[in-house]
Amino acid sequence: MVFERQLDDTHPKTEAKIEVAVRLIQNYDFHKIAKGFKKLEIKAKERFEKGHMCIVADLRGELVHVMWIAFNEAYAGELERKLLISPGAAYMYDGYTVSEYRGLGIAPKVMAEAFVHLYRKGIRNVYACIRYNNFPSIRYVQKEGFRKIGAIIFTAIFRFRVCRFKGETKEDYNKLKKMLSL
């Protein structure tokens, strides 16, 4: 399912139940990503080089949450294709909280900081794709003000692949079609 949130100059104030520092990833953090988020170090460097942004929650030097944000285009592995991200928009993906720190309000705090940062960069729309059966993530983005704009139905049979879009409205359908035109 695809969700959209429009950003404005009002941003949610969110506090986590534990004190974490929310910041953009730095080059010196890549070894921390490898330690806390298995098999992500190589992907992290590639994403960073492509201009993707990563916001992290740091607890006393340990990364306990990561969230990636792409601009212009991103590769959606589950769809086996690139997403075209329109100017003034961003695509949030691969948000993950280390299991022992879930339920402490870290992800909402990171997302609130991300909204402020993105708004200052001129971003006005944020998109997220979530599997239809990932109920915790769906509830989370809806609580954060995202609206479902549609679904992407992906079918793969051997080498044959088909993507179909279902928008909540005609305008939403056109957004999806444009996003997946690459």
N, C-alpha and C positions, 0 to 999 in steps of 0.2 A: 504494500500500500504506500501511496505517496502523500506526504503531508506538507503543508505550506504555512509559514508564519510571516506576517508582515511586521516589520520593525518600525517603530516611531521613536520619538524622543523620550517616551516614558519607559523605564526599564524596571523589571521586577527586582525587588530587594530580597535576596535570599541568603539565609545564614545556615551553614552546616552545623551539625551537632558536635563536630570536632573542628579544631582550628587547622585549616589548610590554607596554603598559599596558592592562589590561582594565577597562572602566568603563561606566556607563550613559551613553547619549547625552544631550547637553545642547543647549539651544536654539542655542548658538553653533556647533554642529557641522553644521547643515544645509547650509551652503555646502561643507563638506568632503564630505558625502555626494554632493552634486551633482557634485563634481569627480571623485571616485573611483568612483562608482556611478551611471552615466549614467541619466537619466530617473527617478531615485528621490527627488529633493528634494520634489516635490509630494506623492507618496505618503507620504513620511516625515512630513511635517507633518500630513497627514490621520490617519495612524496614531497619531502622538503625541497629537493632540487627542482621539482615541477611547480613550486610556488604554493603548495598547499600549506595551510596553517594548522598547527596543532596547539591546543590549549590543554594544559595539564594541571592537576591538583597535586601539590607537593606537601607531604607530611614529614617534617623533620628530615628532609633530604631523600625521601622515598616517594616515587611517583605512585599515587593510588588511583588516579583516573586520567584517561586520555580521551580527547575528542578531536577528530580531524575535520577540517573545513576546506573545501575545494572551491576554486573560482574558475570560470571559463569552461573547463571540461574536467571530467573525472571518469575513471573506469569503474563500472559496476560489475564486479566479478560474477555475482549471481545471475546477471542478465547477459553476461559475456558481450558487453558493448559499452561504448563511451556514452556519457551523458553530456549534453551541451547545456551549459549554465549561462543564462542570459546576463548581460551587463546589469549591474546593480543587484545581483542575486548571488547566493552562496548555497553550497550543498554540504550539510553536516552528515558525517558518516563515521562508522567505527568508533563510537563512544563506548568506553568500557571502564567499569569500576572494579578494582580488585575485590574478590568475593567477600573477604572479611570486613570490608569497609562499606558494603552496600547498606542502604536504609538509613544512612546518616546525613542525607541531604547534600552530599558532595556533588553529584551530577547536576542538580538544579542550580547550585552555586556556580559551577563551571559554565553552565549554559547562560545564566544571567550575565556573567562577565563577558562571555562570547558575544551576546547581543549588544552590549555596550561597545565593545571593540569593533564589531562589524558595522554598527550604525555610524560610528566615527569615520569609518573607511568609505561611507557612502552606500553601504549595502542596505536595501530596503525589503528584500524578500529572502527567506531562508527555506530550503527544502530538505526533507529527510525521507528516505525510503526504508520501510520496515516490513519484514516478513509478516504475512497475515496472521500467523500463529504466535507471534512474539507479543503476548498480551501485556507484560510489564512495560515494554518499550512503547507500545501504543498508548497505554494509560499515561505514561510519563510525558510524552510529547503533547498529548492533549491537555494535560494539566499545565504545561508550559505555554499554552496558547496556540498550538498548531491546529490546523484544520485539515481534515482529510479532503484531498482534491481528486483522488481516484486510485486506480489500481493498475498494475502492469501484470499481465498474464504472460508468463514465459513458458514455452513448451520446447523441449529438446528431445528429439528422437534420433538417435545416432548422430549423423552430421546435419540433420535438418533442424533448424531453429526458427521459431516464430515468436514475435513479441506483439501483443495486442494491448491496447489501452482502453480503459474505461474511466471516463471522467465523471465527477459528480454533477457537473454542468457542462454545457458546450464550451464555455471559456476554459474550464479546467481541462477538458479533453484536448483543446488546442495547445495548452501549456505542456501537457504530457507529450503530445506528438512532436512539438518543437524540441523539448528536452532530449528526446530519444531519436533525433533525426540523424545522428552520426552513425 
